Amino acid sequence: QRDAERAQEELRRAREDVRERDRELNDVRLRLTQKEGELGALSQQRDSSAQKEEMELRRKRRELQEREDQAKEKERFVEEKERILREANHLLDTRQRELERDAERLEQEEEEVAKIKAVLRG
């Protein structure tokens, strides 16, 4: 009978141990589930931050490209203005030389007219 009582006591202790281990195991499962949830939330935050950073980087690249395009356009505009100015200066120089030649011819013609008048008077 003592052996039976001891066996029952051991069985009761074993059942209590099993229940205690089940409670501990459930606690570990619960903590694991919580940690998985936290990890998922952190992962979503990380992904969201990465997406925001990627979008910001794309926006900055677009802005940079726009600024580069504007700078190139301004450079082309300035080059075109410089070309037009060179052409205008060339035309002005040409016209100035023509006017100087015309002035010289006019002076010569006036001198000839004065000589003719002097001959006719004289």
CNS distance restraints for C-alpha pairs under 8 A (distance, minus, plus):
assign (resid   1 and name CA) (resid   5 and name CA) 6.18 0.50 0.50
assign (resid   2 and name CA) (resid   6 and name CA) 6.01 0.50 0.50
assign (resid   3 and name CA) (resid   7 and name CA) 5.97 0.50 0.50
assign (resid   4 and name CA) (resid   8 and name CA) 6.08 0.50 0.50
assign (resid   5 and name CA) (resid   9 and name CA) 6.03 0.50 0.50
assign (resid   6 and name CA) (resid  10 and name CA) 6.04 0.50 0.50
assign (resid   7 and name CA) (resid  11 and name CA) 6.00 0.50 0.50
assign (resid   8 and name CA) (resid  12 and name CA) 6.00 0.50 0.50
assign (resid   9 and name CA) (resid  13 and name CA) 6.11 0.50 0.50
assign (resid  10 and name CA) (resid  14 and name CA) 5.94 0.50 0.50
assign (resid  11 and name CA) (resid  15 and name CA) 6.08 0.50 0.50
assign (resid  12 and name CA) (resid  16 and name CA) 6.18 0.50 0.50
assign (resid  13 and name CA) (resid  17 and name CA) 6.02 0.50 0.50
assign (resid  14 and name CA) (resid  18 and name CA) 6.06 0.50 0.50
assign (resid  15 and name CA) (resid  19 and name CA) 6.08 0.50 0.50
assign (resid  16 and name CA) (resid  20 and name CA) 5.98 0.50 0.50
assign (resid  17 and name CA) (resid  21 and name CA) 5.98 0.50 0.50
assign (resid  18 and name CA) (resid  22 and name CA) 5.99 0.50 0.50
assign (resid  19 and name CA) (resid  23 and name CA) 6.16 0.50 0.50
assign (resid  20 and name CA) (resid  24 and name CA) 6.17 0.50 0.50
assign (resid  21 and name CA) (resid  25 and name CA) 5.87 0.50 0.50
assign (resid  22 and name CA) (resid  26 and name CA) 6.02 0.50 0.50
assign (resid  23 and name CA) (resid  27 and name CA) 6.10 0.50 0.50
assign (resid  24 and name CA) (resid  28 and name CA) 6.14 0.50 0.50
assign (resid  25 and name CA) (resid  29 and name CA) 6.10 0.50 0.50
assign (resid  26 and name CA) (resid  30 and name CA) 6.02 0.50 0.50
assign (resid  27 and name CA) (resid  31 and name CA) 6.16 0.50 0.50
assign (resid  28 and name CA) (resid  32 and name CA) 5.95 0.50 0.50
assign (resid  29 and name CA) (resid  33 and name CA) 6.07 0.50 0.50
assign (resid  30 and name CA) (resid  34 and name CA) 6.21 0.50 0.50
assign (resid  31 and name CA) (resid  35 and name CA) 6.04 0.50 0.50
assign (resid  32 and name CA) (resid  36 and name CA) 6.05 0.50 0.50
assign (resid  33 and name CA) (resid  37 and name CA) 6.18 0.50 0.50
assign (resid  34 and name CA) (resid  38 and name CA) 6.17 0.50 0.50
assign (resid  35 and name CA) (resid  39 and name CA) 5.95 0.50 0.50
assign (resid  36 and name CA) (resid  40 and name CA) 6.03 0.50 0.50
assign (resid  37 and name CA) (resid  41 and name CA) 6.17 0.50 0.50
assign (resid  38 and name CA) (resid  42 and name CA) 6.09 0.50 0.50
assign (resid  39 and name CA) (resid  43 and name CA) 5.96 0.50 0.50
assign (resid  40 and name CA) (resid  44 and name CA) 6.13 0.50 0.50
assign (resid  41 and name CA) (resid  45 and name CA) 6.15 0.50 0.50
assign (resid  42 and name CA) (resid  46 and name CA) 6.03 0.50 0.50
assign (resid  43 and name CA) (resid  47 and name CA) 6.05 0.50 0.50
assign (resid  44 and name CA) (resid  48 and name CA) 5.93 0.50 0.50
assign (resid  45 and name CA) (resid  49 and name CA) 6.00 0.50 0.50
assign (resid  46 and name CA) (resid  50 and name CA) 6.01 0.50 0.50
assign (resid  47 and name CA) (resid  51 and name CA) 6.08 0.50 0.50
assign (resid  48 and name CA) (resid  52 and name CA) 6.16 0.50 0.50
assign (resid  49 and name CA) (resid  53 and name CA) 6.05 0.50 0.50
assign (resid  50 and name CA) (resid  54 and name CA) 6.03 0.50 0.50
assign (resid  51 and name CA) (resid  55 and name CA) 6.08 0.50 0.50
assign (resid  52 and name CA) (resid  56 and name CA) 6.08 0.50 0.50
assign (resid  53 and name CA) (resid  57 and name CA) 6.03 0.50 0.50
assign (resid  54 and name CA) (resid  58 and name CA) 6.14 0.50 0.50
assign (resid  55 and name CA) (resid  59 and name CA) 6.15 0.50 0.50
assign (resid  56 and name CA) (resid  60 and name CA) 6.15 0.50 0.50
assign (resid  57 and name CA) (resid  61 and name CA) 6.11 0.50 0.50
assign (resid  58 and name CA) (resid  62 and name CA) 6.15 0.50 0.50
assign (resid  59 and name CA) (resid  63 and name CA) 6.18 0.50 0.50
assign (resid  60 and name CA) (resid  64 and name CA) 6.03 0.50 0.50
assign (resid  61 and name CA) (resid  65 and name CA) 6.06 0.50 0.50
assign (resid  62 and name CA) (resid  66 and name CA) 6.08 0.50 0.50
assign (resid  63 and name CA) (resid  67 and name CA) 6.14 0.50 0.50
assign (resid  64 and name CA) (resid  68 and name CA) 6.10 0.50 0.50
assign (resid  65 and name CA) (resid  69 and name CA) 6.02 0.50 0.50
assign (resid  66 and name CA) (resid  70 and name CA) 6.08 0.50 0.50
assign (resid  67 and name CA) (resid  71 and name CA) 6.06 0.50 0.50
assign (resid  68 and name CA) (resid  72 and name CA) 6.14 0.50 0.50
assign (resid  69 and name CA) (resid  73 and name CA) 6.10 0.50 0.50
assign (resid  70 and name CA) (resid  74 and name CA) 6.09 0.50 0.50
assign (resid  71 and name CA) (resid  75 and name CA) 6.08 0.50 0.50
assign (resid  72 and name CA) (resid  76 and name CA) 6.16 0.50 0.50
assign (resid  73 and name CA) (resid  77 and name CA) 6.09 0.50 0.50
assign (resid  74 and name CA) (resid  78 and name CA) 6.07 0.50 0.50
assign (resid  75 and name CA) (resid  79 and name CA) 6.08 0.50 0.50
assign (resid  76 and name CA) (resid  80 and name CA) 6.08 0.50 0.50
assign (resid  77 and name CA) (resid  81 and name CA) 6.17 0.50 0.50
assign (resid  78 and name CA) (resid  82 and name CA) 6.05 0.50 0.50
assign (resid  79 and name CA) (resid  83 and name CA) 6.15 0.50 0.50
assign (resid  80 and name CA) (resid  84 and name CA) 6.18 0.50 0.50
assign (resid  81 and name CA) (resid  85 and name CA) 6.03 0.50 0.50
assign (resid  82 and name CA) (resid  86 and name CA) 6.09 0.50 0.50
assign (resid  83 and name CA) (resid  87 and name CA) 6.23 0.50 0.50
assign (resid  84 and name CA) (resid  88 and name CA) 6.08 0.50 0.50
assign (resid  85 and name CA) (resid  89 and name CA) 6.02 0.50 0.50
assign (resid  86 and name CA) (resid  90 and name CA) 6.07 0.50 0.50
assign (resid  87 and name CA) (resid  91 and name CA) 6.16 0.50 0.50
assign (resid  88 and name CA) (resid  92 and name CA) 6.07 0.50 0.50
assign (resid  89 and name CA) (resid  93 and name CA) 6.02 0.50 0.50
assign (resid  90 and name CA) (resid  94 and name CA) 6.11 0.50 0.50
assign (resid  91 and name CA) (resid  95 and name CA) 6.01 0.50 0.50
assign (resid  92 and name CA) (resid  96 and name CA) 5.93 0.50 0.50
assign (resid  93 and name CA) (resid  97 and name CA) 6.24 0.50 0.50
assign (resid  94 and name CA) (resid  98 and name CA) 6.25 0.50 0.50
assign (resid  95 and name CA) (resid  99 and name CA) 6.10 0.50 0.50
assign (resid  96 and name CA) (resid 100 and name CA) 6.14 0.50 0.50
assign (resid  97 and name CA) (resid 101 and name CA) 6.19 0.50 0.50
assign (resid  98 and name CA) (resid 102 and name CA) 6.09 0.50 0.50
assign (resid  99 and name CA) (resid 103 and name CA) 6.00 0.50 0.50
assign (resid 100 and name CA) (resid 104 and name CA) 6.20 0.50 0.50
assign (resid 101 and name CA) (resid 105 and name CA) 6.17 0.50 0.50
assign (resid 102 and name CA) (resid 106 and name CA) 5.99 0.50 0.50
assign (resid 103 and name CA) (resid 107 and name CA) 6.12 0.50 0.50
assign (resid 104 and name CA) (resid 108 and name CA) 6.21 0.50 0.50
assign (resid 105 and name CA) (resid 109 and name CA) 6.02 0.50 0.50
assign (resid 106 and name CA) (resid 110 and name CA) 6.01 0.50 0.50
assign (resid 107 and name CA) (resid 111 and name CA) 6.10 0.50 0.50
assign (resid 108 and name CA) (resid 112 and name CA) 6.18 0.50 0.50
assign (resid 109 and name CA) (resid 113 and name CA) 6.06 0.50 0.50
assign (resid 110 and name CA) (resid 114 and name CA) 6.04 0.50 0.50
assign (resid 111 and name CA) (resid 115 and name CA) 6.16 0.50 0.50
assign (resid 112 and name CA) (resid 116 and name CA) 6.11 0.50 0.50
assign (resid 113 and name CA) (resid 117 and name CA) 6.08 0.50 0.50
assign (resid 114 and name CA) (resid 118 and name CA) 6.07 0.50 0.50
assign (resid 115 and name CA) (resid 119 and name CA) 6.15 0.50 0.50
assign (resid 116 and name CA) (resid 120 and name CA) 6.07 0.50 0.50
assign (resid 117 and name CA) (resid 121 and name CA) 6.08 0.50 0.50
assign (resid 118 and name CA) (resid 122 and name CA) 5.85 0.50 0.50
